[in-house]
Amino acid sequence: GTGFTIYDGYGQTETVLLVGNYPCMEVKPGSMGKPSPGFDVQVVDAHSGEILPPGQEGDIAVRVKPERPVGLFVEYWRNPDATNQSFVGDWYLTGDRGMRDEDGYFWFVGRADDVIISAGYRIGPFEVESALIEHEAVMESAVVASPDEMRGAVVKAFVILAPGHEASPALAVALQDHVKDLTAPYKYPREVEFVTELPKTISGKIRRVELREREAARKLQGGSATQEL
């Protein structure tokens, strides 16, 4: 490790810092922390607005009624439909999925539209990417859903290798086993593709939507992955 304590936090362009780890708190590695003062942040059911119990995945939301918190955006410019979809009942829905543990710490799962549903399982790409990056051969990765006739979709990992490592079927299997060891067995990437770059926005965020579209087109054409198990 680095020897430093990492204080993760969570916020959006639409908000200020909503959740964070503060010096007065015990840090749980991998957790976003607890809600910032002045914000009622919960994990809710996006349809009913019901607050979900600890340990259950749902939509990260901010309470906006009866009082709207300071620092929250007013609307999406000239896009009333997007604005209306983001506010349900008493809540602003961030569009991110997560869960809250028994101690009130929040854990990020992924963007709602990035979550992979494979054979009925909901799999957050962030968790798989976090597991992959812990392998010495991985410099960067992106995980998306890849269409699959039997499962609906499978987990597909695009991997940029660290210097000194070469792509091979054996390494793909090693990465798959590595993810199985660190997460649940059903979350491992059934398909692995080694790449030299990933599509990103100007701000450096990975454009998973572009990778999903690429995968959909590839499957329609009958393409194969680097390693599929």
N, C-alpha and C positions, 0 to 999 in steps of 0.2 A: 504494500500500500504506500500511500504518499506520506503517511504520518500526520496528515491534517484531517480535521473534522470537516466533513462536507455538509453544509447547511442548505439542503434542497428547499425549493419554494415553488409555488404554483400561482400563475396569473395569466391574463390574456390581454390582447389589444383592447378588448371591450371593458377591461377592469384594471384595477391596480393589483397588488399582491393579495390574493385571496387566502392562501394557505402557506404557512412557512414554518421553518424550524428556527427557534430563537435561542440565544445564549442561556436563557433561564430554563430551557427544556432539555430533557434527555433526548438525544437524537437516535431515531431508529433508522439505520441505514436502508435506503431505498424508499423511505416514506417521504411524502411531501410535507408532513408536519401537521399542524393544527390551524384552524381558522384564524385569520388576522382579527385584531380587535375592531369592532364595529361591523363585522360581517357574520351573518348566520348562514353558514355553509353546511349543506346536508347532501346525502346521497338519496335520491328519490326515484320513484317510478315516474317516468316521463309522461305517462298517459293519465295517471290518477293524481299525481302530485304528492302521493303518500311517501312519508319518510321511511326508508328501508332500515331494517335492523343491522347491527354490526356484522361484518363478514359477508354481506350480500352485495353483489355488484349492481350498480345502477347508474343513473345520470347525476353528475356533480351539478348542484344547483345552488343559487343564492336567493335568499328570501328578499322580496322587494315590496311586500305589503305587511303591515300598514305603512311602514316608512321605507322609502327607497334609500339604500346606503349611498354615501358619498363616494364618488370615484367610479360609479357604474355608467356605462355609455347610455345615451338617450335613445338612439335608433340607428339602424343601418341606413346610410344616406341613399335616399330615393329608392329604397327597397322595402316597402311596408310588409310584403309577404314574409321576408326573412325575419323582420322584426317581430311580427305576430307569432311566428313559429318558435321564437326563442323565449317567449313569455307564456307560461302555462299556470293559471291560477295565481298563487302567491309567489311563484318562482321564476327566476331567470335561469334557463337551461343553458349551460356552457357548451353543450355539444361534446363534452368529454365524459368518458366512463371511468368509474373508480369504485372504491369501497372504503369503508371506515371500520377500524378495528375497535375492540372493546375499550381501549384506552383513549379513543377519540382521534387517533392519527389517521390521516387520509393516504390512500395508496392509489396511484394512477394506473389505469388499465389501458386506455387509448382513446383516440377520437371515436365517437359513436359510429361513424361511417368507415372506420378502419378495422373495427372488431371483426374477427374471422369466425364464421359459424361453420364448423366441420363436424358432420355426423351428429348434429345436435349439440355439440360442445361450443361454448363461447370462449374464444381465445384472443387475448389482447396481444397485439404485435410487440408492444413495448416490453413485455415480460420476456418474450422469446429473444428479442434483440439484446436485452440486458444480459441474458444468459450467454448468448453468442460472444458478446464483446469480452467476456471473462476468459475466453479461450485465447491462448497465446498467439494463435495463427490468424486471429481476426482483428483487422484494423477498424472496420466499419461494416454495418449490415443494415438491411431494410427487409422487413417481413410483411407480406401481403397475402391475401387470399388468391388461390389459383383454382379455377373451375375444375370440378371433378364429378363425373357422372354418378359415382356410387355415394360419395360423401357430401355432395353439394359443392364443397370446396375443400382444399387442403392447404396447409401452411407451406408457403414458399419463401425461402430465404435467399436474398441476393447478398453475396458476401465479397467484400474487398479484403484481400489478404494482406497481412503485415509483411514487411520486408523480410526476406529469407525463407519464405514459405511458398510452395508451389501447389497449384490446384491439382487434385487427383481424386478418383473415386474413393480411395481409402481415407483421405482427409474429410471428404463429405460425410462419410459414415462416422468418423470420429466426432465431427461437429454435431451430428444428429444424436449420438450417444451422450455427448456432453450436455445437450439441452435436456435430454431425458433425465439425466442425473440431477440437474438443478431445478427442474420444474416437474410437472406431471407428465407421464409418458405420452399422453394424447396430444401434448402441445408441441412436440418436436417437429421440425420442418421436414415433411416428407419429400420435398423437393429442394435442392440446393443448386444455385447457379453462381459460379464465380465470375465476378465482373471487375472492371478497372475503375468504374465511376458510377455514381448514382445521380439521378435527376434531382435537382434541388431548386428551391426558390431563391430569390435575390438575398433573402435573409439567412439562407443556409439550411432551411428546413427541407427534409426529404419529401419529394412529391410522390407519395404512395399511390395517389390516384393515377398517375402516369404509369407506374409499374403494374397496377391492376389492369389498366386498359391494355397494356402490352401483353400481359398474361392471357387475357380473354382472347385477343387476336391470335396469339400463338396457339392456344388450344383449338381454336376454330380451324387452324391450318394443320392441326395434327402434329405440332412440334413436341419435342421431348426435353426433359430437364437434364441437368448435369448428373444428378443422382436422385433417384426416386425409389422409395421403399414403402 
